[in-house]
Each structure stands twice: as C-alpha cells, then as structure tokens.
Amino acid sequence: MSTFLRLLSLMRREAGWMALAVLLSAAASLSHVGLMAASGWFITAMAVAGAAGAAMNPFTASAAIRAFALTRTGARYGERLVGHDATLRFLARLRPWFFSRLVPLAPAALEEERSGDLLARLRTDIDRLEFAFLRILSPVLAALVVVAVAVAFMAAHDGAIALLLLGMAVVAGAGVPALVYALGSGASRRLAAGTGAYEAALVDHLEGAAELAIYDPAGRHRLLIEAQGDALLADEQRLASLAGAAGSGVGLVAQVAFLGVLLMGAPAVLGGTLGAPDWAMLALAALAVFDALAPLPLAMQALPATLASARRIFALVDRPPPVNEAGAPAPPEGGLVFSGVGLTYPGASGPALVDIDLTLAPGRHVAVVGPSGSGKSSLIALALRFRAPDHGRITFGGVPVETIEADALRRRLGVLQQDDHLFADTLMDNLRVADPDASPARCAAACATAGILGFVEAQPLKFETFVGAHGTSLSGGEARRLAFARTLLKDAPMLMCDEPLEGLDANTAREVMSAVLDVAQGRALLLVTHSLVGLSRMDEIVVLEAGRIIRRGPPEEVLLFLDNPDLIEG
Ligand SMILES: Nc1ncnc2c1ncn2[C@@H]1O[C@H](COP(=O)(O)OP(=O)(O)OP(=O)(O)O)[C@@H](O)[C@H]1O
C-alpha cells in the first residue's frame, strides 16, 4: 500500500486533471445509467398509455434521452482526452526523473545490474505505471461515485431495491475483483519481474551470439530463454482467461440484480404503489450501473504488476549514490594526493587497496605497475570519484575531493580506461563525446597523435565510418587508438591511462607509448601498465601487490626490481 501511496504522491502535479478525468468518467457512466433508465421509463410509459388509449407527452422523456446520450458521449470523450493527457504527462515526467536518479549511480552502484533489465525498468516498468491511474484509480473512484448516486436514486423510490443494488454492486465491484486478485496476483507479479529478466537474457543472448555459436551449437542457451518466454506467455494466458471469466462474472451479477429488481418491484406494481414505467426504469438503471463496475476486476488484475513495477523502480531510485556528486567548483589547478587510502568492494573477501600514499603533482609522470588484480584500476576509479575510499583522504589542489563537484573534478582528468566504451555511432561522433564542438581539424590532429589518422583516411566514409556496437568493426588496436584520440580531445591537465598498450603488438605499443608521453609533456600523467615500455621515462614508478605499495622510486631503482616477470605479467 505504501508503494501505491508513494506512486500517487508522484502524480501530485497531474492531480487536478486526474480528478477532472474521474468526474468525467463518473458523469459518462451516470449518463449511461440515466439513458437506460429514461429509455425504460419512456418505452413502458408509451406502452401503458397506448394500452389504456390515453394521451402522453413524449417530449420531456425524449429530450432527457437525447440529453443523456449527448452527455454520455461528450463525457466519455472528455474523460479519455483528459485522463490520457494527464497520464502521458506523468509518464513524460517520470522517465527523465528516473533517468536522472540512475545517472549518479553509474557505474559503481549499477555494476551488478544487467543492461537489459535496466532498459526494462526504464521502458516496460514505467509504461506499466500508467495503469496506476487509467486502469486502477480512475475506474475505482468513478465506480464509487456511480454506485453512491445510483443507490441514492433507488432509495428515493424503494429502500429494499436500493439495498439489493448495493449488495450486488459489492459482489461485482469487490467480490469478483478480490477473487481475480487472489487467483491472478502470482502470475501478474511474475510477469512484472519476469519481463525484465527475459529482456535482460535476450540482450545478453544477442551480445554473446558469437560465443554461443562457438560454445553452444546445440542451442541450450536459446532453449532456456524460450522456456522463460513460454512461462511468461502462460502467465499472460492465465490472466487473459481470468479477465474473460471475471467479465462474465460481473455480467452474471448484473443479470441477477436486474431480475432481482423486477421480482422485488412486482408486488408494488401489482399493489399500485409503483408505476410500471418506474419499475422498468429502476430495473434498467440497476443493469446499467454494472457497466461502471465491469473494469474493476481488471483493475485488481493490474494492481500486483503495477506495484511490482513501481517497487522495481523505487528500489533503484532509493539506492544511495556511491559518491556525492554535488560540491564546490574544482580548484583551477593542483595535484592529486592519496593519503592512507583504503578500499574494500562490497561483498569482497579482502581489501582491494590498503594504505595508499600517492602524489600526482602537476607535470609529474607516475607509473603504477603490478600483477593483475593488484588494485591498479581501483586507483583510477577512486581518482574519478566513481567510488569513495573506505578510509584515508584524497585531495585535489589541497581540497578534499568529496567536497568538489564530481563533474568539475572529472573535467580536469583525461582518462583512457581499460575498456573504454565505444558508442554504436560514427568515428566522428565517438570522438566528439569528449568535445561536441571539436572541429574536424582538431579531431584529425588528435587522431594523428593517437596514430589512427591513416586508418580513418583509408576508409571510404572517413570520419563518418560507423564503428558498430561497442566498436566491433574496429580491431582491438584501432579501438584503443580511437579511445586515446578521444582522451586527447578533452585536453585535460591531468592524464590517466589504464593499460594503454593492452592487446597491441610490440611496435604499435612503442608508437602509442611515445604518443602518450609526447602528449603528457607539461601535464601530470598516471600510467597504469603491465608493460615495461616507456617506464624509463617516468618520474616515479609505484609497484602494487595485493592492494599494497611494495616498492616505489625513480625508474633507475625500481626497474631493476621489475625484472621479475611474475610481477608484471598478470
Ligand atoms: N566492482 C568490483 N567489485 C568487487 N571487486 C572488485 C571490483 N572491481 C575490482 N575488484 C577486485 O579488486 C581487486 C583489484 O582490482 P583492480 O581491477 O583494481 O586490479 P588491477 O590491478 O587493475 O587488475 P588488472 O591488471 O587485471 O586490470 C581485484 O581483486 C578485483 O577482483
């Protein structure tokens, strides 16, 4: 319930329009009741007058019928227009709100989420929240208004008939929906959770299509996904059957109410205390009231899935960001200093970094080397404020980094990450991620420095060449160089390169390292590497092992020690 209330509180801005939509919906249903009642009264009155050979004024009743028919159509149209408009406005607000809450969580707090599941939350779950008003709240509130007015109208004619209608309305409007909820809530919840998991599995399957073709020729993975899809389909079918049965149930209760009103009114008609036209009017009005109750079983069916979707969205939104992104502007310049820094990843058996003291002064070049898993990339994640240290202090220009706006700090850092993401876009668009206004000449210069301009110019479409999803149409070396060119376009005073030579042959590695060192002239450089290439030109080499600094010093001292290949080969 608290989830639903929280969802309602998010709809505050649209509340006025939603209230109007509910009133219009109730007006449309009451007009329908009025239309049926007036028609029943008019036809019976005409028949009675005809049988008695008496004259009757047909104009008032036919005017009422026309008026009800017009208000029914107008109110229904208005309800759809206003209700959908309010809901779409709500959804249009919700999606950017959710996205803006998601962004500060990336990358650290979203690492264990599958991208397909995040997409499902952003799309399917948010879409499903439209049910909260259109399929749940609006029909329930409108039905309450319609039943209250109809029962009061009946009570003005006959108290017992009014009670009968109230009883039948409770059966159709509460009993049948409660049954539908009890029988369908499991399937409905499974659908909400399963759709995300299914979409995530599909995305995974497509991304790993090449590996599956190699390792899974029998298609076991595909069969698992198909089984997931079949289970979702079975739940959909169960809900559709339940919806059909519930519709018939409400129809049956309506017929019982109709017959009940006829039977209960018959003695009064025979006794002359109830006119035959009023008798028909009450019976048809009672029948029409159930049209307003018909959507309620579906509302109950939609409730568990809507709540499950809302919970999935709130669960992410409520996750605390790993670092506080807000803060003061960054100092214009300064060094990055780690003092006694430690980091343990959530759920890890031991610390990734212990007691790290490291200074990256302006213009100074520091290399961090060490075996795989020794904590080198974690240092960069801390510098970028993707994570916060468990203890110790990190300062930039003497100011603790947690007090600096994260984006302002990141603008000072040009970073070439180990697995820099390439977007499914053109070479030019990938470069301009670093600077949307970069001129073609600047892009070409950055590519020349990174040693990829020759490749770009050899392509028929040059910079407009499409790189494929994750840069799949580029070789590993080309992708690294393109990412490096992008880093250069950022023109930051501090460079951090995480394994820039990974996957490159010896010649290319030397070329890329020489480009890195040229670009780093006059800037601070933190070089994370397994390779010995370029280390002799560093100011300091820091050797990490199991998260601790085990040696540090100028290259002439440390390189002797690095002769041990076990240390640098991961
Ligand atoms: N997101 C994470 N969650 C949990 N543990 C992590 C995470 N990232 C890294 N680790 C662990 O922290 C330790 C240090 O990892 P890190 O990536 O910093 O090492 P590395 O020296 O850069 O390794 P490599 O040279 O292989 O890239 C490793 O034991 C790793 O398993």
The ligand as an ORCA input file, in Angstrom:
! r2SCAN-3c Opt
* xyz 0 1
  N      33.492     -3.876     -8.950
  C      34.157     -4.720     -8.194
  N      33.529     -5.435     -7.240
  C      34.204     -6.295     -6.452
  N      35.540     -6.498     -6.550
  C      36.210     -5.812     -7.490
  C      35.556     -4.890     -8.359
  N      36.483     -4.370     -9.175
  C      37.672     -4.924     -8.834
  N      37.509     -5.796     -7.824
  C      38.550     -6.576     -7.151
  O      39.500     -5.657     -6.619
  C      40.819     -6.115     -6.826
  C      41.610     -5.061     -7.606
  O      41.036     -4.964     -8.907
  P      41.609     -3.939     -9.982
  O      40.726     -4.010    -11.174
  O      41.844     -2.625     -9.367
  O      43.013     -4.628    -10.300
  P      44.014     -4.325    -11.490
  O      45.368     -4.301    -10.849
  O      43.634     -3.120    -12.255
  O      43.846     -5.622    -12.350
  P      44.093     -5.801    -13.954
  O      45.526     -5.527    -14.197
  O      43.747     -7.231    -14.199
  O      43.189     -4.837    -14.614
  C      40.688     -7.444     -7.548
  O      40.796     -8.458     -6.576
  C      39.302     -7.440     -8.139
  O      38.767     -8.742     -8.169
*
